[in-house]
Amino acid sequence: MFPPVRLYTLSTCSHCRATKTFLDECAVKYEFTDVDLLTGEERSAIIEEVRKINEKCSFPTIIIGDKVIIGHKEQEIREALGL
């Protein structure tokens, strides 16, 4: 069983799509938020949430258990998932 996985992504980002595809191929369940599709206060709140764990607010921002991975880094993702 994998630790909880949470993604903060952009709907137009190729690295974000690649990360989702990789997780799907590994049969990992995850929750994600496409930040660019949010509006108003909801968007502001999520961006503030991302900045707390990733000052640059870059995407994808991936949280696996208590580990934060910035960017599509398959090897780091594999290690965090125990693959």
Buried (B, 14 or more C-beta within 10 A) or exposed (E): EBEEBBBBBBEEBEBBBEBBEBBEEEEBEBEBBBBBEBEEEEBEEBEEBBEEBBEEBBBBBBBBEEEBBBBBBEEBBEEBBEE
